[in-house]
Each structure stands twice: as C-alpha cells, then as structure tokens.
C-alpha cells in the first residue's frame, strides 16, 4: 500500500519543477520526518474558514470530492506548522489577514473568485521579482537569504499546498486517477474517452 509519505515523495518528483523552493524543502522535510519550527504556526478559526473557502475555490466539489472533503485545509495548516520556516508563516498569515480585512467570507462566490483572480495576477508579478532575486544572489548563499526575507507569497503557497494536499489524499487520488491493480510504471493516458480519469496509478 502507498502511504501518504510515499505519495508526497512521488508528487515531488512528478511536479518538482512547478513548486517553489520552500515547498520542495517542506515536502522533503515531511518525507524525512523533520520538524522545522513546529508549534509556531497556528491559525485562528476565522483564518481557517478563509483557508478552507479559498482551497474549495481552487478545487471545488463536483462529481468528485472538493478540497474541503479531501481534508486539504487541515493539511495546509499542518504542513506550514511542521515543515515551513518563518518567512512563509508570515507571508501566509498576511495573505489570509488581507482577505479577512476585505471581508472575503461575506462576499458572493462570484466576488470571491474575482478577488482571487486579482490576487493571482498580483502574485505573478511578485514571483517574477522573487525568481529574479534568487538568480541574482547565486547558488552559494545561505538558503534563508536565497528564499528572501519576505517568504513566498501567500497565493503561491496556498495553491501549491492545496494541490499537494488534494493529490496525496485518498479522495483526491480516487477522484482523479484510474486504478489498475497490475504493477507497472506510472503513465499518462493519451487516448482519452469522455469522462475518463487522466492518469493511471
């Protein structure tokens, strides 16, 4: 049986080029059982509700489970607490608090999506400067400096952990992958039929 720790490792190899450096470090830390700064990241009830609502917008419930049903919100908090460092703790809470100030939970679903769309555009600009500063600093500098004191922006970490939490959950795997009980390599299905799941595992 594939446990969650193994799944985290495989997801890291599968989409490693997509995740930011702190998330890749966090996945490796989780795999190795290393606790970065446990107990330093705790969300309030309101913050948890915002994180859950945002995660559900990223992966909504349809014919398959959404992010909330798959247990993504508590996974996000657990990963940030156990495996991320203070810069990401600060940037993540700042992002959640900004949504709280904008009364995100009081908005209609359409208005919430509009807010997140704007946040996506702003984050793309932030990530461009973040990546440029990493290249400019070079490879021989301490990782904490390399990652930047401000941490990866909230929206980037939110999306990465939502995807990671969902696709390493039982409901996420059941809803998105086709199971063939025959040992073999991971392969993408290229000849898709209507309503067929995307991957074989």
N, C-alpha and C positions, 0 to 999 in steps of 0.2 A: 504494500500500500504506500502511496505517495503522501507523506505528511506535509504540513504547511511549510515547515522549514526547508524541505527539499524543493517545494514549489517556488518559494521565494528565490532560491538559488537559480532555478531554471528560468524563471521570469527575468532575472537579472541578466542571464546570458542571452536570452531571446531578444530583449529590447534594451540592452545596455546602452546603446547609442542615443536613446531617446531620453533617458533620465539624467537629471543634473547630478553633479559630483556628490553633494551631500546625501542624496537619496541612494546612490550606489554604495556609498560608505555605510549608510544605515542598513541597507539590505545585507551587506557583508557582515556587519556587526550582529545583526539579528541571527544570521546563519551560524555565526561563531559563538553565540550566547554572550556577547559582550554588551554590558550596560554602559552607556555613555555618561549620562547625567540623570539617572533615574530619580524620580520624585520632584524634579524641578519644573515639570510642565504639567499643569492641571488646568482644565477648562471649567468655567462656571456653567450652570445649567443653561443660561441664555446662549453662551458661546457654543455649547454642544448642539443646541437646537439649530443654530445658524449653520454649523458644520454639516449637520445631517441634511438640512434643506439644500445646501449647495451640492453635496455629494449626490443627492437624488436628482438634481438637475443635470449633473454630469452623466449619471447612468440611471435613467428613470425606470420605473416598473412598467413593463409592457406585458407581453406574453411570458416573459421571463422575469426573474426577481430583479428588483432595483437595488441601488446601493444600500439603502436602509435595511431591507430584508436580508441582504447578504452579510450584514454586520460590519459594513465599512466604517461608519462613524467611530465606534469604539476602537477599531483597528488603527485609525488615523491618530487618535489620541495616544494609544499605546506605543505606536512607532515613534512619535515625536518625543514622548517621555523617555523611552528606553534607548533610542538609537540616534537621535539628532542632538546637535550641540546648541548652545545658547543663541547664536545668531539666527538660526531658523526658528527657535522658540519665540524670539522677539518679533521677527517679521511675520510669523504666522498669526500670533495674537493681535498684532497691529492690524493685519488684514481683516480678521474677524471683527475686531472692535470698530473698524471703519464701516463695515456692513451694519453693525448694530446702531451706530450713530445715524446711518442713512435709513434706519427703520426697515431693514430688509425683510424681516418676518411679517411686517404689516402690509407689504406690497402684494399686488396680484401676481400670479405666476408669470404673466407676460412682462410685468415691470421688473420682476426678479431676474428674468432671462436678459432683459435689456441692460440691467446693472452689471450682470456677469459678462455680457458681451463687451461692454466698455472696459471692464477690468481686464479682460483678455487682451484687448488692444493695448492698454497701458502696460501690461506685463511684458508684451513682446518688445516694447521699447526698452524697458528695464533690463530684460535678459540680453539685449544686444550690447548694452554697456557692461553688463556683468561678464559676458563672454569675452569682450574685448579686454577688460581689465585682467582677466585670467591669462590671456595670451601675452599681454604686455609684461606681466610680472615674471613669467617664466616658470620652469618646472622645478627649480632648485630652491624654492621658497617654501617656508612652513605652510602647511595646508590651511591653517586658520586664516592666514593672510591671503592666501591664494583664493579662498572662497569669498572673501570680502566680509568686512565687519557687519554689514547690514543684513547678511543672510540672503538666501534665495527668496524671491518674492512669494508672498502668501499664495497667490493663484497657481503658481507653478508647482509648489509643494502640494497644494490641495489636489490638483489634477493627478499628479504622479501617485500620491498615496491612495487616491480613490481607485485608480486603475489597478494598482498593485494589490490593494485590499480585495477588490472585487474578483480579479482573475486568479487569486490564490485562495478564494473561499469555495466551499463545496457548492453553494448555489450558483456562483459565477461560473465555475467550471461546468456544472451540469447544464446551465443555460446556454453556454457559448461553444462548447466543444462536443464533438461526436466521439463517443467511446466505442472503440473496437477492442475487445478483450484478447488481442493477439500481440505478443511482444514485437516491437519494431521501432523504427526511428520516427521522430516527430516529422510530419509532413503536412504542407498546406494543400487543401483540396482546390484544384484548379478548374475542374468541371463541375460547376455549382448547379444544383437543381433548386427550384423555388422553395423557399423556407428551410433550406438545408443549412446546418450549422457550418461555421467557417473552418474549423480545424479538427484534426484527428489527434487523440492522445491515447 
